[in-house]
Amino acid sequence: MNLSFYTIDDLHLGPNLWTETRFDAVQDVLTHYRNLPGDTVKELGLMNGARKLPLIRRAGLSPGGQDLEDVLVTDCLASPPGGGPRRCWRRHGNVSPP
């Protein structure tokens, strides 16, 4: 299995315009992600060939999207005990997953 990491510089641009960069080392991808502008919706993930798993996404906390925060995307993948609705918990409260 050949795993690597990726970043996307600005998800608002759309898949035909954003820049996707691939890395083999976790330290390299973290450094690159931290150096991307903080005012864009960016993403860091894990990939195996063409399959991608987003891990961290910088997303808006409010509907207007002015306040951005890095969110652990994989928190939304797990179902809660008891089979209730999936929720993403953040430091500012809980929100429904996209």
Secondary structure, DSSP 8 states (H G I E B T S, - for coil): --EEEEEES-GGG-TTTS-EEEESSHHHHHHHHHHS-TTS--EEEEEETTEEEEEEEEEESSTT--SEEEEEGGGGTS--GGG----EEETTEEE---
